[in-house]
Amino acid sequence: MNVTPEEEEFIRARSKAMADEFMAFVTSRELDMDMDTWPDSDRREFEIHNRTLIEEWKRKARELR
């Protein structure tokens, strides 16, 4: 499969955004990076934020096509 430079940049930006979101959440709540140690309420809240971010990136991917 050939990946264009634009697709490669998109993948890089998406990965960075996801990692940044995770680190911001962990840092703001002083959580361990291991989600298995998080309280259920934090895990649920992160999943909501993460789903929203995933949907945003899916929309951006559709716009690239």
N, CA, C and O atoms as a CHARMM CRD file, in Angstrom:
* protein
*
  260
    1    1 MET  N      0.84000  -1.17300   0.00000 PROA 1      0.00000
    2    1 MET  CA     0.00000   0.00000   0.00000 PROA 1      0.00000
    3    1 MET  C      0.89000   1.24300   0.00000 PROA 1      0.00000
    4    1 MET  O      1.78300   1.37700   0.83600 PROA 1      0.00000
    5    2 ASN  N      0.64300   2.12500  -0.92100 PROA 2      0.00000
    6    2 ASN  CA     1.40000   3.36300  -0.99900 PROA 2      0.00000
    7    2 ASN  C      0.69200   4.45600  -0.21000 PROA 2      0.00000
    8    2 ASN  O     -0.50900   4.68100  -0.35900 PROA 2      0.00000
    9    3 VAL  N      1.45700   5.11700   0.61900 PROA 3      0.00000
   10    3 VAL  CA     0.92200   6.20700   1.42900 PROA 3      0.00000
   11    3 VAL  C      1.50100   7.50600   0.87300 PROA 3      0.00000
   12    3 VAL  O      2.71600   7.65400   0.73800 PROA 3      0.00000
   13    4 THR  N      0.61700   8.43500   0.55800 PROA 4      0.00000
   14    4 THR  CA     1.06600   9.71700   0.02900 PROA 4      0.00000
   15    4 THR  C      1.66800  10.56300   1.15500 PROA 4      0.00000
   16    4 THR  O      1.39900  10.31000   2.33000 PROA 4      0.00000
   17    5 PRO  N      2.47000  11.55300   0.80900 PROA 5      0.00000
   18    5 PRO  CA     3.00800  12.43900   1.84600 PROA 5      0.00000
   19    5 PRO  C      1.90400  13.12800   2.65700 PROA 5      0.00000
   20    5 PRO  O      2.05700  13.34300   3.86000 PROA 5      0.00000
   21    6 GLU  N      0.79700  13.47100   1.99900 PROA 6      0.00000
   22    6 GLU  CA    -0.31800  14.10700   2.71700 PROA 6      0.00000
   23    6 GLU  C     -0.93700  13.14700   3.72100 PROA 6      0.00000
   24    6 GLU  O     -1.27400  13.53600   4.84000 PROA 6      0.00000
   25    7 GLU  N     -1.08500  11.88300   3.31200 PROA 7      0.00000
   26    7 GLU  CA    -1.64400  10.87900   4.22100 PROA 7      0.00000
   27    7 GLU  C     -0.68900  10.62000   5.38100 PROA 7      0.00000
   28    7 GLU  O     -1.11700  10.46300   6.52400 PROA 7      0.00000
   29    8 GLU  N      0.58200  10.57800   5.08400 PROA 8      0.00000
   30    8 GLU  CA     1.58200  10.36600   6.12500 PROA 8      0.00000
   31    8 GLU  C      1.54000  11.50200   7.14900 PROA 8      0.00000
   32    8 GLU  O      1.60300  11.26300   8.35400 PROA 8      0.00000
   33    9 GLU  N      1.43400  12.72000   6.66600 PROA 9      0.00000
   34    9 GLU  CA     1.35100  13.88200   7.56100 PROA 9      0.00000
   35    9 GLU  C      0.06100  13.83900   8.38600 PROA 9      0.00000
   36    9 GLU  O      0.06400  14.16900   9.57200 PROA 9      0.00000
   37   10 PHE  N     -1.04100  13.43100   7.74800 PROA 10     0.00000
   38   10 PHE  CA    -2.31400  13.29800   8.44900 PROA 10     0.00000
   39   10 PHE  C     -2.19200  12.27900   9.58600 PROA 10     0.00000
   40   10 PHE  O     -2.63800  12.53400  10.70500 PROA 10     0.00000
   41   11 ILE  N     -1.59400  11.14400   9.29800 PROA 11     0.00000
   42   11 ILE  CA    -1.43000  10.09200  10.30700 PROA 11     0.00000
   43   11 ILE  C     -0.55700  10.59600  11.45100 PROA 11     0.00000
   44   11 ILE  O     -0.85100  10.34000  12.61800 PROA 11     0.00000
   45   12 ARG  N      0.50000  11.30200  11.12500 PROA 12     0.00000
   46   12 ARG  CA     1.39300  11.85700  12.14500 PROA 12     0.00000
   47   12 ARG  C      0.64200  12.86800  13.02100 PROA 12     0.00000
   48   12 ARG  O      0.76100  12.84100  14.24600 PROA 12     0.00000
   49   13 ALA  N     -0.11800  13.74200  12.39700 PROA 13     0.00000
   50   13 ALA  CA    -0.86600  14.76900  13.14700 PROA 13     0.00000
   51   13 ALA  C     -1.92800  14.13100  14.03100 PROA 13     0.00000
   52   13 ALA  O     -2.12600  14.54600  15.17300 PROA 13     0.00000
   53   14 ARG  N     -2.61200  13.11800  13.49800 PROA 14     0.00000
   54   14 ARG  CA    -3.64400  12.42600  14.28200 PROA 14     0.00000
   55   14 ARG  C     -3.02100  11.73300  15.49100 PROA 14     0.00000
   56   14 ARG  O     -3.55100  11.82400  16.59800 PROA 14     0.00000
   57   15 SER  N     -1.91900  11.05200  15.28900 PROA 15     0.00000
   58   15 SER  CA    -1.24300  10.35500  16.38700 PROA 15     0.00000
   59   15 SER  C     -0.80300  11.33700  17.46700 PROA 15     0.00000
   60   15 SER  O     -0.95700  11.07000  18.65900 PROA 15     0.00000
   61   16 LYS  N     -0.25400  12.47100  17.04400 PROA 16     0.00000
   62   16 LYS  CA     0.18300  13.48900  17.99900 PROA 16     0.00000
   63   16 LYS  C     -1.00600  14.04800  18.77200 PROA 16     0.00000
   64   16 LYS  O     -0.92700  14.22700  19.98800 PROA 16     0.00000
   65   17 ALA  N     -2.09800  14.32300  18.07900 PROA 17     0.00000
   66   17 ALA  CA    -3.28800  14.86300  18.74500 PROA 17     0.00000
   67   17 ALA  C     -3.82300  13.87800  19.78400 PROA 17     0.00000
   68   17 ALA  O     -4.21800  14.27500  20.88000 PROA 17     0.00000
   69   18 MET  N     -3.83200  12.59800  19.43400 PROA 18     0.00000
   70   18 MET  CA    -4.33300  11.59300  20.37000 PROA 18     0.00000
   71   18 MET  C     -3.41500  11.48900  21.59300 PROA 18     0.00000
   72   18 MET  O     -3.88900  11.40400  22.72600 PROA 18     0.00000
   73   19 ALA  N     -2.10900  11.49500  21.35700 PROA 19     0.00000
   74   19 ALA  CA    -1.15600  11.41500  22.46500 PROA 19     0.00000
   75   19 ALA  C     -1.23600  12.66600  23.34400 PROA 19     0.00000
   76   19 ALA  O     -1.19300  12.57500  24.57100 PROA 19     0.00000
   77   20 ASP  N     -1.35100  13.82200  22.71000 PROA 20     0.00000
   78   20 ASP  CA    -1.46100  15.07400  23.46900 PROA 20     0.00000
   79   20 ASP  C     -2.71500  15.07700  24.33600 PROA 20     0.00000
   80   20 ASP  O     -2.67800  15.50800  25.48800 PROA 20     0.00000
   81   21 GLU  N     -3.81600  14.59900  23.78400 PROA 21     0.00000
   82   21 GLU  CA    -5.07300  14.54000  24.53800 PROA 21     0.00000
   83   21 GLU  C     -4.92200  13.62700  25.76300 PROA 21     0.00000
   84   21 GLU  O     -5.35300  13.96900  26.86400 PROA 21     0.00000
   85   22 PHE  N     -4.30900  12.47700  25.54900 PROA 22     0.00000
   86   22 PHE  CA    -4.09700  11.52800  26.63300 PROA 22     0.00000
   87   22 PHE  C     -3.22400  12.14400  27.72900 PROA 22     0.00000
   88   22 PHE  O     -3.56000  12.08000  28.91100 PROA 22     0.00000
   89   23 MET  N     -2.10400  12.73900  27.32300 PROA 23     0.00000
   90   23 MET  CA    -1.18700  13.31600  28.31000 PROA 23     0.00000
   91   23 MET  C     -1.81100  14.49200  29.05600 PROA 23     0.00000
   92   23 MET  O     -1.59000  14.65700  30.25600 PROA 23     0.00000
   93   24 ALA  N     -2.57900  15.29800  28.35500 PROA 24     0.00000
   94   24 ALA  CA    -3.24400  16.42400  29.02000 PROA 24     0.00000
   95   24 ALA  C     -4.23000  15.91000  30.07000 PROA 24     0.00000
   96   24 ALA  O     -4.31400  16.45300  31.17100 PROA 24     0.00000
   97   25 PHE  N     -4.96500  14.87100  29.72300 PROA 25     0.00000
   98   25 PHE  CA    -5.93700  14.30500  30.65400 PROA 25     0.00000
   99   25 PHE  C     -5.22900  13.72400  31.87400 PROA 25     0.00000
  100   25 PHE  O     -5.61300  13.99800  33.01100 PROA 25     0.00000
  101   26 VAL  N     -4.19100  12.92100  31.63200 PROA 26     0.00000
  102   26 VAL  CA    -3.43800  12.28600  32.71600 PROA 26     0.00000
  103   26 VAL  C     -2.83000  13.34800  33.63400 PROA 26     0.00000
  104   26 VAL  O     -2.92400  13.25300  34.85700 PROA 26     0.00000
  105   27 THR  N     -2.21600  14.34300  33.03600 PROA 27     0.00000
  106   27 THR  CA    -1.54200  15.38900  33.81300 PROA 27     0.00000
  107   27 THR  C     -2.53400  16.21200  34.61900 PROA 27     0.00000
  108   27 THR  O     -2.29000  16.51600  35.78700 PROA 27     0.00000
  109   28 SER  N     -3.65400  16.57300  33.99800 PROA 28     0.00000
  110   28 SER  CA    -4.62100  17.43300  34.69400 PROA 28     0.00000
  111   28 SER  C     -5.24300  16.74500  35.91100 PROA 28     0.00000
  112   28 SER  O     -5.67700  17.40500  36.85500 PROA 28     0.00000
  113   29 ARG  N     -5.28000  15.43300  35.87600 PROA 29     0.00000
  114   29 ARG  CA    -5.88500  14.68800  36.99500 PROA 29     0.00000
  115   29 ARG  C     -4.86100  13.95400  37.85200 PROA 29     0.00000
  116   29 ARG  O     -5.20900  13.23600  38.78900 PROA 29     0.00000
  117   30 GLU  N     -3.58300  14.15300  37.50800 PROA 30     0.00000
  118   30 GLU  CA    -2.49400  13.49500  38.22800 PROA 30     0.00000
  119   30 GLU  C     -2.70300  11.98400  38.28500 PROA 30     0.00000
  120   30 GLU  O     -2.57200  11.36100  39.33800 PROA 30     0.00000
  121   31 LEU  N     -3.03400  11.40600  37.11800 PROA 31     0.00000
  122   31 LEU  CA    -3.27000   9.97400  37.01600 PROA 31     0.00000
  123   31 LEU  C     -2.01100   9.25900  36.54500 PROA 31     0.00000
  124   31 LEU  O     -1.10900   9.86800  35.97100 PROA 31     0.00000
  125   32 ASP  N     -1.96800   7.97000  36.79700 PROA 32     0.00000
  126   32 ASP  CA    -0.92200   7.11500  36.24900 PROA 32     0.00000
  127   32 ASP  C     -1.19600   6.94200  34.76100 PROA 32     0.00000
  128   32 ASP  O     -2.34600   7.04100  34.33200 PROA 32     0.00000
  129   33 MET  N     -0.17200   6.69000  33.97800 PROA 33     0.00000
  130   33 MET  CA    -0.38000   6.49900  32.54200 PROA 33     0.00000
  131   33 MET  C     -1.06000   5.16500  32.23500 PROA 33     0.00000
  132   33 MET  O     -1.53000   4.96000  31.11600 PROA 33     0.00000
  133   34 ASP  N     -1.11700   4.27700  33.19000 PROA 34     0.00000
  134   34 ASP  CA    -1.79000   2.98700  33.03700 PROA 34     0.00000
  135   34 ASP  C     -3.27400   3.17000  33.34000 PROA 34     0.00000
  136   34 ASP  O     -3.66800   3.33300  34.49500 PROA 34     0.00000
  137   35 MET  N     -4.08700   3.14100  32.29100 PROA 35     0.00000
  138   35 MET  CA    -5.52600   3.37800  32.46000 PROA 35     0.00000
  139   35 MET  C     -6.18800   2.36400  33.38700 PROA 35     0.00000
  140   35 MET  O     -7.23400   2.64700  33.97100 PROA 35     0.00000
  141   36 ASP  N     -5.59000   1.19200  33.52400 PROA 36     0.00000
  142   36 ASP  CA    -6.16700   0.17700  34.40400 PROA 36     0.00000
  143   36 ASP  C     -6.16500   0.60800  35.86400 PROA 36     0.00000
  144   36 ASP  O     -6.89200   0.03800  36.67700 PROA 36     0.00000
  145   37 THR  N     -5.36800   1.59400  36.20200 PROA 37     0.00000
  146   37 THR  CA    -5.30700   2.06800  37.59000 PROA 37     0.00000
  147   37 THR  C     -6.24500   3.23900  37.84500 PROA 37     0.00000
  148   37 THR  O     -6.38300   3.68200  38.98500 PROA 37     0.00000
  149   38 TRP  N     -6.88200   3.74100  36.81200 PROA 38     0.00000
  150   38 TRP  CA    -7.75200   4.91000  36.94700 PROA 38     0.00000
  151   38 TRP  C     -9.08000   4.55200  37.60800 PROA 38     0.00000
  152   38 TRP  O     -9.57800   3.43700  37.45200 PROA 38     0.00000
  153   39 PRO  N     -9.64600   5.50000  38.34500 PROA 39     0.00000
  154   39 PRO  CA   -11.02400   5.30800  38.82600 PROA 39     0.00000
  155   39 PRO  C    -11.97100   5.19600  37.61600 PROA 39     0.00000
  156   39 PRO  O    -11.71000   5.76600  36.55700 PROA 39     0.00000
  157   40 ASP  N    -13.04300   4.47100  37.79100 PROA 40     0.00000
  158   40 ASP  CA   -14.00900   4.27400  36.69500 PROA 40     0.00000
  159   40 ASP  C    -14.52200   5.59700  36.13900 PROA 40     0.00000
  160   40 ASP  O    -14.71600   5.73100  34.93100 PROA 40     0.00000
  161   41 SER  N    -14.74100   6.56700  37.01000 PROA 41     0.00000
  162   41 SER  CA   -15.28500   7.85200  36.54300 PROA 41     0.00000
  163   41 SER  C    -14.30500   8.55700  35.60100 PROA 41     0.00000
  164   41 SER  O    -14.72500   9.13700  34.59900 PROA 41     0.00000
  165   42 ASP  N    -13.01400   8.51600  35.90700 PROA 42     0.00000
  166   42 ASP  CA   -12.01500   9.12600  35.02200 PROA 42     0.00000
  167   42 ASP  C    -11.92700   8.36100  33.70600 PROA 42     0.00000
  168   42 ASP  O    -11.81800   8.96300  32.63800 PROA 42     0.00000
  169   43 ARG  N    -11.97400   7.05900  33.78500 PROA 43     0.00000
  170   43 ARG  CA   -11.91300   6.23600  32.56700 PROA 43     0.00000
  171   43 ARG  C    -13.09600   6.54800  31.64900 PROA 43     0.00000
  172   43 ARG  O    -12.92700   6.69500  30.43800 PROA 43     0.00000
  173   44 ARG  N    -14.28800   6.64800  32.23100 PROA 44     0.00000
  174   44 ARG  CA   -15.47800   6.96500  31.42800 PROA 44     0.00000
  175   44 ARG  C    -15.36700   8.35000  30.80100 PROA 44     0.00000
  176   44 ARG  O    -15.68500   8.53400  29.62600 PROA 44     0.00000
  177   45 GLU  N    -14.91600   9.31700  31.58500 PROA 45     0.00000
  178   45 GLU  CA   -14.79100  10.67400  31.05900 PROA 45     0.00000
  179   45 GLU  C    -13.75800  10.73200  29.92800 PROA 45     0.00000
  180   45 GLU  O    -13.97600  11.40100  28.91800 PROA 45     0.00000
  181   46 PHE  N    -12.64100  10.03300  30.10100 PROA 46     0.00000
  182   46 PHE  CA   -11.63800  10.01900  29.04300 PROA 46     0.00000
  183   46 PHE  C    -12.19400   9.35800  27.78100 PROA 46     0.00000
  184   46 PHE  O    -11.94600   9.84000  26.67600 PROA 46     0.00000
  185   47 GLU  N    -12.93100   8.28100  27.92600 PROA 47     0.00000
  186   47 GLU  CA   -13.51000   7.59800  26.77100 PROA 47     0.00000
  187   47 GLU  C    -14.44800   8.52500  26.00100 PROA 47     0.00000
  188   47 GLU  O    -14.48800   8.47800  24.77100 PROA 47     0.00000
  189   48 ILE  N    -15.18900   9.35200  26.69700 PROA 48     0.00000
  190   48 ILE  CA   -16.07600  10.32400  26.04500 PROA 48     0.00000
  191   48 ILE  C    -15.24300  11.33700  25.25700 PROA 48     0.00000
  192   48 ILE  O    -15.53500  11.61800  24.09400 PROA 48     0.00000
  193   49 HSD  N    -14.20700  11.88200  25.89700 PROA 49     0.00000
  194   49 HSD  CA   -13.32500  12.83700  25.21000 PROA 49     0.00000
  195   49 HSD  C    -12.66400  12.17500  24.00300 PROA 49     0.00000
  196   49 HSD  O    -12.57300  12.76600  22.92700 PROA 49     0.00000
  197   50 ASN  N    -12.21100  10.95200  24.19900 PROA 50     0.00000
  198   50 ASN  CA   -11.49800  10.23800  23.14300 PROA 50     0.00000
  199   50 ASN  C    -12.41700   9.94500  21.95200 PROA 50     0.00000
  200   50 ASN  O    -12.00800  10.09400  20.80100 PROA 50     0.00000
  201   51 ARG  N    -13.64700   9.53300  22.22600 PROA 51     0.00000
  202   51 ARG  CA   -14.60200   9.26900  21.13700 PROA 51     0.00000
  203   51 ARG  C    -14.86100  10.53300  20.32500 PROA 51     0.00000
  204   51 ARG  O    -14.95300  10.48500  19.09800 PROA 51     0.00000
  205   52 THR  N    -14.97600  11.65000  21.01000 PROA 52     0.00000
  206   52 THR  CA   -15.18900  12.92300  20.32600 PROA 52     0.00000
  207   52 THR  C    -14.00300  13.24800  19.42700 PROA 52     0.00000
  208   52 THR  O    -14.18400  13.66400  18.28300 PROA 52     0.00000
  209   53 LEU  N    -12.80400  13.06200  19.93700 PROA 53     0.00000
  210   53 LEU  CA   -11.60300  13.32800  19.15200 PROA 53     0.00000
  211   53 LEU  C    -11.50800  12.37700  17.95500 PROA 53     0.00000
  212   53 LEU  O    -11.13700  12.79700  16.85900 PROA 53     0.00000
  213   54 ILE  N    -11.83500  11.12400  18.15500 PROA 54     0.00000
  214   54 ILE  CA   -11.81200  10.14400  17.05100 PROA 54     0.00000
  215   54 ILE  C    -12.79000  10.55900  15.96700 PROA 54     0.00000
  216   54 ILE  O    -12.45600  10.49800  14.78400 PROA 54     0.00000
  217   55 GLU  N    -13.98900  10.97900  16.34300 PROA 55     0.00000
  218   55 GLU  CA   -14.97400  11.41000  15.36000 PROA 55     0.00000
  219   55 GLU  C    -14.48600  12.63500  14.58200 PROA 55     0.00000
  220   55 GLU  O    -14.71100  12.74400  13.37700 PROA 55     0.00000
  221   56 GLU  N    -13.82400  13.54400  15.27700 PROA 56     0.00000
  222   56 GLU  CA   -13.27600  14.73200  14.63000 PROA 56     0.00000
  223   56 GLU  C    -12.23000  14.33200  13.57500 PROA 56     0.00000
  224   56 GLU  O    -12.21400  14.87400  12.47000 PROA 56     0.00000
  225   57 TRP  N    -11.37000  13.38800  13.92700 PROA 57     0.00000
  226   57 TRP  CA   -10.34100  12.95500  12.97600 PROA 57     0.00000
  227   57 TRP  C    -10.94000  12.13300  11.83600 PROA 57     0.00000
  228   57 TRP  O    -10.42900  12.17900  10.71600 PROA 57     0.00000
  229   58 LYS  N    -11.99800  11.39000  12.09300 PROA 58     0.00000
  230   58 LYS  CA   -12.69200  10.67900  10.99800 PROA 58     0.00000
  231   58 LYS  C    -13.25600  11.67700  10.00600 PROA 58     0.00000
  232   58 LYS  O    -13.19000  11.46500   8.79600 PROA 58     0.00000
  233   59 ARG  N    -13.81200  12.76800  10.52100 PROA 59     0.00000
  234   59 ARG  CA   -14.35700  13.81100   9.64600 PROA 59     0.00000
  235   59 ARG  C    -13.25200  14.42400   8.81500 PROA 59     0.00000
  236   59 ARG  O    -13.42600  14.64100   7.61600 PROA 59     0.00000
  237   60 LYS  N    -12.11800  14.70700   9.43300 PROA 60     0.00000
  238   60 LYS  CA   -10.97800  15.26500   8.70400 PROA 60     0.00000
  239   60 LYS  C    -10.48400  14.29700   7.63500 PROA 60     0.00000
  240   60 LYS  O    -10.08900  14.72200   6.54900 PROA 60     0.00000
  241   61 ALA  N    -10.50200  13.00000   7.93300 PROA 61     0.00000
  242   61 ALA  CA   -10.05600  11.99000   6.95800 PROA 61     0.00000
  243   61 ALA  C    -10.98700  11.97200   5.75300 PROA 61     0.00000
  244   61 ALA  O    -10.53300  11.85200   4.61500 PROA 61     0.00000
  245   62 ARG  N    -12.28600  12.09000   6.00200 PROA 62     0.00000
  246   62 ARG  CA   -13.24200  12.11100   4.88900 PROA 62     0.00000
  247   62 ARG  C    -13.01400  13.33600   4.01600 PROA 62     0.00000
  248   62 ARG  O    -13.16400  13.26800   2.79600 PROA 62     0.00000
  249   63 GLU  N    -12.65300  14.45000   4.63200 PROA 63     0.00000
  250   63 GLU  CA   -12.39700  15.69000   3.87300 PROA 63     0.00000
  251   63 GLU  C    -11.14900  15.56200   3.00000 PROA 63     0.00000
  252   63 GLU  O    -11.03600  16.23700   1.97700 PROA 63     0.00000
  253   64 LEU  N    -10.22000  14.70800   3.39600 PROA 64     0.00000
  254   64 LEU  CA    -9.00700  14.51400   2.60700 PROA 64     0.00000
  255   64 LEU  C     -9.26400  13.77900   1.29800 PROA 64     0.00000
  256   64 LEU  O     -8.52600  13.95200   0.32800 PROA 64     0.00000
  257   65 ARG  N    -10.28500  12.97800   1.27300 PROA 65     0.00000
  258   65 ARG  CA   -10.56900  12.14600   0.08900 PROA 65     0.00000
  259   65 ARG  C    -11.11000  12.93300  -1.04000 PROA 65     0.00000
  260   65 ARG  O    -11.39600  12.37500  -2.10000 PROA 65     0.00000
